[in-house]
Amino acid sequence: MRFLVLGSAAGGGLPQWNCLCENCRLAYANSPRIQRRSQASLAVSADGENWMVLSATPDLRQQILDNPALHPKAAPRHSPIKAVFAPNGDIDNIAGLLVMREMQPFTFFATEAVMAHTRGGVFGVLNADLVARRTVKLEQSIDTGLGFSITPFVTPGKAPLYTEAADEADIELGAEGENTVGLEMAWGGKRFYYMPSCARMTDALRKRLDGADVVFFDGTTFEDDEMIRLGLSRKTAWRMGHMAMNGDKGSIRALSGLAIRRRVFIHINNSNPALLCDSPERARVEASGWEISFDGMAIDMAEVS
């Protein structure tokens, strides 16, 4: 089983096109202290030849160009990408489907709540004769046809921003349903998880993740109020549907004590100080047994001990 991080940043990437926070300023200047990043996406393969993309981001075309494993091979029209799975309906999880409109067959997996966002409008450019849509149900194992299975499961989150209620009081935060799911991949008796969005940890999630071989987990902010303190937003991580890394309710503490072989943060916001290789926040993350993912990061199960 092979994993290839196509993108490691949260929505907007790093540097973000309209941001000059300290991290973005350093990224624009090509500082060695920080790596540029595209929006979070993971490619998965059981054989190294046929791939599934988890989260089709607006950066998908460049991500394909940057990763030779996903280049066309041996035919005028070909792609190693055989399937896409969108764990939620946010723009940075489905907009990349529009990059895949050039008459290439693939299978698109999503829950009904997410699938509904891609059935009409501009997504009509996806040729129904070539793109097979498979609506999935929670807690049902799916044979992907690629040598591994996937089981979608509930992670607390919220509806996509573009579908939020106009009244703030009507927005349900930490909701559990089909709008935000985690993905459990099974191969050779091993378990792997992709969870780019998770608003809070539950006992059920802790139990599920215990004993996992690799977990790619929501690393959006380091502190819950990080973007407010930096003057970048009025929203906390919780309000955006994410857990912070640090703090009493943060993911570092929430997942401590679990037998996870490799725990990797993905979907990391441009504001997060842990992106700086020499920051105390990065040191804290690594001392806790976590890794900060980066674009092009590869994990082969032969290397996981």
N, C-alpha and C positions, 0 to 999 in steps of 0.2 A: 504494500500500500504506500502510495506516495502523495505528499501534499506539497503544493506550490503556492506560496502567498503571492497573489497577483497584485494586491493592494493592501496596505496596512492601516490607512488613515480613516478617520470618520468623514462624513459628508463634507465636500469642499477640498479635501486633500491637504497636503502641506508642500509648499505654501498655498494658502487659500487665495484665490484671485483678488479678493478685495480686503485682505487683512494684512496689517503690519504690526501684529503682536511680536514679542521678542523672538519666538520660535520662527514665525514666518519671515521676519526681517533677516534672521540668520540663514534661513533656507534660500531666500532670494539671493543672498550674498555668497551662496555655495560654501558656507562655513563647514569645516571638518567636524564641528561639534554636533551636527544634526544632518540627517538624511532626508532628502525629499521623498514624499510618499503620495501614492494615488489612493483612491477610495477603496475601502475594504472589500476584498474578494479572495476566495480560496478555490484553487483547482485541485481536483482529487482524481487519482487513477489507481486501479489495481494492477495494471500491466505496463504503465509508462507510455502507452500508445493511444488509448482512448480515455478521454477526460470528461468529467462533469465540473461545471463552474457553479460555485455556490455564491450567489449575489452577482447579478449582472449590472455592473456600475456604468455610469456615463464615461468612465475612463477605459472601457473594455478594449477598444481598438488599440490604444497605446499599450495596454497590458499584454495583449496578444503579441504585438511587435517586440516587446521587451523580453518575451519568453519563447525561445526556439521550440520548446516542447509543444507549443500550440500553433506552430506555423503549418501551412498547407504542405502536403507531401505527395509526390508521385502521381498527381493527376491535375488537370487544368482547374477543376473545381473540387476542393477537398478541405476538410477541417478535422483535426483530432478532437474537437469539442463535439461530443455526442449528446450532451444534455446540460440543462441549466436548472437550478433549484433556487427559488427566491424565498428566503425565510420570513420576509415581511414585504409590505407594499410600498415602503419608502422609495423615493426617487432614486436613491443611490443603491437600490437593490433590483430595480426593474428597468431603468432607463437604458441600460446596455442592451436590452433586447432589440432596440431599434438599430443598434450597430450590426445585428445579425439578420438583417432583412434581405440580404442578397441571395435569395433562392437556395439556401443551404438547409438540408434536413437536420433537425435535432428535436429532442423531446424537452418540453418545458414542464417542470413540476412545481406545484404550489397548492396551498390550501384554497378552498373556495373563496374565502374572504380576500385573499391576495389575487387569485386568478381573475376575480371580477374586475379588478382595476385594469386588466390588460386585454379585455375582450373587445373594446370598442375604441373609437377615436383614432389617434395616431397609431396605436398598436395594430390597427387593421392592415398595416403594411406587411405583417407576418403572414406568409402564405399558408393558409389552412391545409393545403394539400401536402405541405412539407413539414410544418411544425406541429408535432403531436402534442396535445395538451393533456396532461394527466393530473387531475384533481386528487389530492391526497387527503386522507383523514388522520386526525391525531391518534397517536399510539398504534398505528397500523404499519407494520414493516412492509417496505416496498422493495421488490427485486428490481434494481435499476437496469439490469441487463448488462452491466459493466463489470461484474465480478464482485460487487459488494451490495449490501442492502442499506436502506436509510429508513429510519423511523422518526417522523416529526413529533415533537412534544411541546407542550405549553411552556413558554417562559413569560413572566409578567412583563408587560410593556404597555403600548398604547396604539391607537389608530395612527395611520400616516398623517403627517402635518397637514397635507392638502385636504384631508377629510375631517379635521378637527371641528368640533362644535364652535360656533361663533362666541358663545358665552363660556368664559374660562371655568365657571363653576360646573359646567356640564361635561367637561373633559375628564374621562376616566383614566387615571394614572395607575399603573401597576395592574392593569386589567389582564385577566387570563382568558385567552380564547384563540381564535385562528389568525388574528392580525399579526401576532409576533410568535414565532416558534423557534425552538432550537432543533438541531439536526443531529441525530445519533447514527453514526456509520458503523457497520459491523463487517468484519473481514477476518477470516482465519482465527476466529475465537477472540479477537481483540475489538475494543470499542474506542471510538473517536467522536469528538463533539465539536460542532461549530455553533457558537452562540454570540453573534456580533451585537445583539441587543438583549439586555436583561435589566429590568428596573429594580429587582430585589431578589434576594436569595430565599428560597423556601426549603423546608425540611425535605420535601419530595425531590427537589433538584439536587440537594446535597447527597441524598441517598443514591440518586441516579448516577452522579458523577464519580462517586467513590469507586476506586478500582479502574478508572479510565486510563487508557494508554496515552492519549493526547487530548487536551482540551484547548480549543481556541476560544477565548472568552472576551466579552465586552470590556474594553479598556478606555472608554471615551475620555473621562477626566480623571485627574488624580484626586482632587477634592470636589465635593459636591457643589460648592459655590464658586468654583474656580473662574468660570466665565464672567460672573458678576463682579468679582474682585478685580479682574483684569479690564473691566469696562467693555467687554465684548458682547454681552448679552444680559438680559434680565432674567434668564432662565437658569435654574439649577440643573445638574445632571438628572436628578429625579424627574423634574418637569419635562425633560426631553426624552424620558423613558429609558434611562441608563443608570447603572450603579457607578459610583466613584471607586477608584482603586483603594483609596485610603479611608480611614475612619472606622468607627464602631460598626457601621452598616456597610462598609466597603467590601469589595470582593476579596482582597488579600486576607482579611480576617475571616470572611464568610466561608472561604474554601480551605482555610488552614486545617491541618489534621487529616485531610482526605488523602487517600493513597492514589494520587495522580502522577503518572510517570513524567509527563511534560505538560506544564501549564504555560500557555502563551497568550499574551494580550494582543488583541487585534481591534480594529475600529477605534483608533486612538486620535483624539481631537487635536487640532493644531495648537490649542492652548495648553496641552498637557506637558508639564515640565519634565516628565519622565522620558520624553523624546530626546532630551539633551543627554549625550553620552556621559557627560561629566557632572551631572546634577545630583544633589543628594536624594532627590526623588527616584532617579534611576537606580542609585545604590540601594535604596530601600526596597524597590521592586525586586532586584536581583537577589538581595539577601533573603528575601522571603521565598525564593525558589521559583520566581516567575521569569519569563523571558519577554522581551519587547520584540514583537515581530517587525519585519522590514520587507519592503518590496523585493521579491526574488528569493526570499527565504525558502529553503527546501527541507522537508523532513521525509526521510525514507525509513520505513519501519525496521529495516535491517540495522539502522543506527540507534534505535530506541532500546535502551536496556533498563 
